[in-house]
Amino acid sequence: LAQADTAVLDATAAWLDAAAHSRNRLGPDGLGAIDRLVLALRSGRAARRAALVDLTGWLQVALPLWLGTLEDIDDLLPRRLRTFDLVILDEASAIDQPSAATALLRARRAVVVGDPHQLRPATFLSDADQAAAVRAMGLDDHPTLPVTLDLRRNSAFDVAAGVAPTLVLDEQFRSDPHLVDFVADRLYGGQVRVAGRTPITEGRDAIDV
């Protein structure tokens, strides 16, 4: 079973490598777009912004998946609506709403991933300042927006979970069973299952005292 598990991982990696280097993505046009981007990345922030002004076309075909911090997304990528088909916010329970907005505006669709057991984002905004901003925008009498836009109490994850269907990810793939079983029982009431239970990991003791 351990050998079969390793063979599946190797085969999947080989398939991903072949797909990533296919001529449909890395033909002359795609490679040219990547070369221009690589040159810009070595030239400083102003050059990066200039190179990424037109993010569509062959650059997005050759490089369909982009990862970055919310600060870099707002600073470097063009401020154009729906640049990407899908934006995934990870660790969204620790993201405040203004920071999330700059990424979400660039998306046609969004997946918001977070954990309600984690801490909310820290903010020094006072209730008085927040109330003043709500009044200034004429939202005092709105039935829901003042509460929804409460940055002191609602993260990006909280807002998303309040307006869209939620899916509980109850399978854990990262850590060894001996470690995860403890956390799943103490923090999540046994609702989280260990998906990485294999002959290789089952007998591994992950806790040393």
FENSULHU-V508335 format. One record per pair of residues at least 24 apart in sequence whose C-alpha atoms are under 8 Angstrom apart, sorted by sequence separation. I is the first residue (numbers start at 0). J is the second residue. If there is no record, write none. Layout:
# FENSULHU-V508335
i = [I I]
j = [J J]
This chain:
# FENSULHU-V508335
i = [51 52 53 80 81 82 83 84 85 86 87 88 89 90 93 170 171 176 177 32 33 51 52 79 80 81 82 85 87 92 93 94 95 126 175 176 177 32 48 51 79 80 81 92 93 94 124 125 175 177 178 48 55 78 92 93 124 177 178 29 33 47 48 54 70 73 92 122 175 177 178 28 29 32 48 69 72 73 122 177 69 72 121 175 29 30 44 29 69 69 119 119 120 119 24 25 24 24 115 115 113 111 112 111 111 96 96 95 99 96 95 96 95 96 94 95 93 94 92 93 94 91 92 93 91 92 91 92 1 1 0 1]
j = [75 76 77 104 105 106 107 108 109 110 111 112 113 114 117 194 195 200 201 57 58 76 77 104 105 106 107 110 112 117 118 119 120 151 200 201 202 58 74 77 105 106 107 118 119 120 150 151 201 203 204 75 82 105 119 120 151 204 205 57 61 75 76 82 98 101 120 150 203 205 206 57 58 61 77 98 101 102 151 206 99 102 151 205 60 61 75 61 101 102 152 153 154 154 60 61 61 62 156 157 156 155 156 156 159 148 150 150 155 153 153 154 154 155 154 155 154 155 154 155 156 154 155 156 155 156 156 157 197 198 198 199]
